[in-house]
Amino acid sequence: MPGTKKSTDIEKNKSNSRHTEKTVNVDNKKNQNKIKNADKIKNADKIKNTDKIKNIDQTKNTDKIINIDKIKNTDKIINTDKIKYADKIKKESLKKKMQKDSRPQKKHSHMGTHSACYTAAAFVFLAAALVLAYQMHGAAPVFIGGFGFCSALLAAAGIWTGVKGLKERDRIYRNCKAGIAGGIILLLALAAIFICGNML
């Protein structure tokens, strides 16, 4: 039965071809599914990477903003501290000035002013005597000697009142010191003039 064998062979071949087509279709579908899954995984990885990059950029930006805010806050604190320190210094200086102003100011010594006046008058008398003696070329009358005697008395009075003025409490003693020093200088000058006149 050669005809029956051929038909069976044809049927077998057809079934084999169908089976191979099915397997090929199944393999193609599997490959397509694999490709789709791989694409999905790639896309998911890309999305994850972009999200990570975005999160990193956001954290960097937030860190920058935080650092800028910290720097601004520290600058503000430093400026406020400087202003407070300057205000403290101003207040302290004002307090010191107020304390100085509130203190009772010292007055000049009463006897010191007298001493300075006596010494100044003695200088005037001595200068007048010297000018008159120079103009008269040594032939001076008696009253010029009286000028010298008055200047000596005034110089001694200036020294005495100056010493008394130094004994006053809570006073300024400049006038006393000036009167004493001027009186001593005047007495020494008068003594030198008297000694030189006797020697001539």
Secondary structure, DSSP 8 states (H G I E B T S, - for coil): -HHHHHHHHHHHHHHHHHHHHHHHHHHHHHHHHHHHHHHHHHHHHHHHHHHHHHHHHHHHHHHHHHHHHHHHHHHHHHHHHHHHHHHHHHHHHHHHHHHHHHS---EE-HHHHHHHHHHHHHHHHHHHHHHHHHHTTT---HHHHHHHHHHHHHHHHHHHHHHHHHTSSSEE-HHHHHHHHHHHHHHHHHHHHHHHHHH-
